[in-house]
């Protein structure tokens, strides 16, 4: 009886841990997707030479990227961390690209 109760508690902890991991993954995916959306908008504004709006959107993209980085550093699931890190690195490259293109040439 006591062993059965212990197994049920362990099972419940595992389910909660698994649910928490799924939520972390969903949050990181959403945060990175949000940053990518800000970049797409910044790209459109850059094409219209609206540099003030580009700076505003880039700031939001960088904030979303930084938030994701904070969570990614503590992420336990190696496969998901690798996948999300690739997405993060692609985002970082895109941010750098738009930042370079939005600076006036001196």
C-alpha positions in Angstrom: 0.0 0.0 0.0 2.7 2.4 1.0 4.8 1.5 -2.0 1.9 2.1 -4.3 1.3 5.6 -2.9 5.0 6.4 -3.4 4.8 5.2 -7.0 1.7 7.4 -7.7 3.5 10.4 -6.2 6.6 9.8 -8.3 4.4 9.4 -11.4 2.6 12.7 -10.6 6.0 14.4 -10.2 7.1 13.1 -13.5 3.9 14.2 -15.2 4.3 17.7 -13.7 8.0 17.8 -14.7 7.0 16.8 -18.2 4.2 19.4 -18.4 6.6 22.1 -17.1 9.2 21.1 -19.8 6.5 21.3 -22.5 5.5 24.8 -21.3 9.1 26.0 -21.3 9.6 24.7 -24.8 6.4 26.4 -25.9 7.4 29.7 -24.2 10.9 29.7 -25.8 9.4 28.9 -29.2 6.9 31.7 -28.9 9.5 34.2 -27.7 11.8 33.4 -30.6 8.9 33.5 -33.0 7.9 36.9 -31.6 11.5 38.2 -32.1 11.4 36.9 -35.7 8.1 38.7 -36.3 9.6 42.0 -35.0 12.5 41.4 -37.5 10.2 40.9 -40.4 8.4 44.2 -39.5 11.8 45.9 -39.1 12.8 44.6 -42.6 9.7 46.1 -44.1 10.3 49.4 -42.4 13.9 49.4 -43.5 12.7 49.0 -47.1 10.7 52.2 -46.6 13.7 54.0 -45.0 11.7 54.4 -41.8 14.8 54.2 -39.6 13.0 55.3 -36.4 10.6 52.5 -36.6 13.4 50.1 -37.5 15.2 51.0 -34.3 12.0 50.6 -32.3 11.3 47.1 -33.7 14.9 46.0 -33.4 14.8 47.0 -29.7 11.8 44.7 -29.3 13.5 41.9 -31.2 16.6 42.2 -29.1 14.5 42.2 -25.9 12.7 39.0 -27.0 16.0 37.4 -27.9 17.6 38.3 -24.6 14.6 36.9 -22.7 14.9 33.7 -24.6 18.6 33.5 -23.9 18.0 33.8 -20.2 15.7 30.8 -20.3 17.7 28.8 -22.8 20.8 28.9 -20.5 18.9 26.9 -17.9 17.2 24.5 -20.2 17.7 20.8 -19.3 16.5 18.9 -22.4 19.5 18.6 -24.6 17.7 17.8 -27.9 15.2 20.7 -27.4 18.0 23.0 -26.2 20.0 22.2 -29.4 17.0 22.9 -31.6 16.1 26.1 -29.8 19.8 27.2 -29.8 19.9 26.9 -33.6 16.8 29.0 -33.8 18.3 31.5 -31.4 21.6 31.7 -33.4 19.7 32.3 -36.6 17.8 35.0 -34.9 21.0 36.6 -33.6 22.5 36.6 -37.2 19.4 38.2 -38.6 19.4 40.9 -35.9 23.0 41.6 -36.8 22.3 41.7 -40.5 19.4 44.2 -40.1 21.4 46.3 -37.7 24.3 46.6 -40.2 22.0 47.5 -43.1 20.1 50.1 -41.1 23.2 52.1 -40.2 24.0 54.9 -42.5 27.3 54.6 -44.3 29.8 57.2 -43.2 
